[in-house]
Amino acid sequence: MLEPACVFCHPKLEKKQNVILENEYCRFLQLEDAMKKGVILEGAGVIVPKAHRETVFELTEEECNATFALLREVKKYIDKIYQPQGYNLGWNCGEIAGQHLFHAHFHVLPRYKDEKMVNRGIRFMFKDGQNERFSNVLG
């Protein structure tokens, strides 16, 4: 099922979004801004199922397998074009977790040794003392 106004169901709705690679079940999309050398998210993109699924938890087995098969191709592409020194990969599932577009999307984030946040992975923000739970503060 496709949603009429979804930029992941219909990638051409976002004029600055490019379909870089795809297979039968999913696509790798990049925004034009991420295709520029030296920008913060250089080389970053998302792998999305072609069918509208809200989170990774709704993906079929075929879509999951296709996502990870495409991820291998995406890595080859990004390594060749952008030469990152590492990657962060992840899904945001639900509004509380930072999901803003409610079509499942798997972030592929190349990392570079000249970044200010070098050596800080996806858990960095969660381990920050400012992320303390309210229930812990209230007792």
N, C-alpha and C positions, 0 to 999 in steps of 0.2 A: 504494500500500500504506500502511496506517495502523498505527501501533504502539499497542497497547492502553493503555499507561501514559504516553504522551507528551502533555505539556501543550500542545504546539503542534499535534499531530494532533487533540486533543480539548480545545479551549480551556476548556471548562467544568470540567475537572478542577482548574484553578487558580481558586478562587472570586473572587480579586481581579483577575482578568484580563478585559479587555473587548475584544470584537471591534468595532472602530471603523469600519473600511471593509473591503471585500473585492471581489474580482472572481472570475472563473471558476477561476483557478489559485492565488490567494494571499490572505492576510488581513493587515491591519494591526492589531496587538494593543497595548494599553496596560494597564499595571497601575494600579490605583486610586491608588496613591501618586504616580505620575507625572502624574496629572490635577489635582493640587493646585497652586495658585499659590505660587511662592516656594521650592519644594523644589529640591534639587540637580538632579534629572533632570526638571524640569518639561516636560511635553509629549512626553517621550521614549517610544519604542515600537519594535516590531520588525515587519518584514514577513517573513512565513513562507509557504513553499509549503504548500498543503493536503495534498499527498502527502508522505510521510515521505522526506526526502532528508537525508543526514548533513551535507554541506557544499554550498556554492554550486557546487562542481565537478561535482556529480551532477545539477544542475538541467537540465531539458530546455530547448530553445530557447524553447518556448512559456512555460515558467515564468519564464525570464529576462526575456522581453519583458513578461510580465504584472507582474513585480516592478517594473520601471521605469515601466510605465504607472501602477501603483498609487502609486509614489513621488511622481509628479506630483500625484495627488489628495491624498496624505498631506500634502505641502507646503502645498497650499491650505488644508487643514483646520487644520494647526498654525499657519500664518501668521494665520489668522482668529481662532483661539481664544487663542493664547499670544503672538503677536507677537515671535518671537525675532529677533535681529540676525544670526544665522548658523547654520550646521549642521555637524556632523560626521556622516559616514555610513560604515558599514563592516561587514565580515564577519569573524568570528573563525573560523578553520578549523583544527580539531585542538586537542587538549588543550594542547600547547605554546604555541599562539597565544591561549590563554585561553577556548576554547570549553568550556562546562560542560554545555550541553544539546545533545545530538548529533542535532539536527534543525536544518537550515540556518535561520539567522535574520539578517536584514539590519537592523542598528541604525540608527535615525533619531534623532539626538541634537540637539535644538535648543540653541543657545548664546545667552547673554545678556551684554550689556555690563557688568552689575553683578556678574559672577562673579569669584572670586579667580583663576581660571585663564584669564581673558580673554586672547585673542591666542595661546593655546597650543593647537596643533592635535594631530592624532592622532600625529604623529611626535615630539612633545615628550618622551614617556617613553623613546623609543628613543634619542634623542640625549643623554639624561642619562648622565653619566660612570659612574653606578652600574650601568648596564646593559651594562658591558663583558663581552665574551665570555670564558669561562674559558680557551679555547685561546689567546687573546691574553695572558692573565695568566701562563699556564704556559710560554709561549715556544714 
